[in-house]
Amino acid sequence: MVGDCGAQGVLIGVTNRSIPGRNNTLCFSPALIATADDIDAITDAVDKALTKVSG
């Protein structure tokens, strides 16, 4: 998931608040000057990555 988003130009990270061994919590930290288009790009990348993972 993280790698798929990175391949699309969106860097995300996992947190240590996940279920052990699952890494099921994502950390989003967009720039404070992020535009609506930037947020759309982030959500699109995550949507595509989740679709790929979940089938």
C-alpha positions, 0 to 999 in steps of 0.5 A, spaced: 500 500 500 505 504 502 509 502 496 503 503 491 502 510 493 509 512 493 509 509 485 504 514 484 508 520 487 504 520 494 508 519 500 504 516 506 507 512 512 504 507 517 504 509 525 506 505 531 498 505 533 497 499 528 495 492 530 501 488 531 504 486 525 498 489 521 500 496 520 493 498 519 493 505 520 496 510 515 499 517 517 497 523 512 501 529 513 499 534 507 503 541 507 499 546 510 498 549 503 496 543 500 490 545 494 484 541 493 487 538 487 493 536 492 488 533 496 484 529 490 491 526 488 492 523 495 485 520 495 486 518 488 492 514 490 490 511 496 483 509 493 487 506 487 492 502 492 486 500 496 483 497 490 489 493 488 490 490 495 483 488 496 481 486 489 
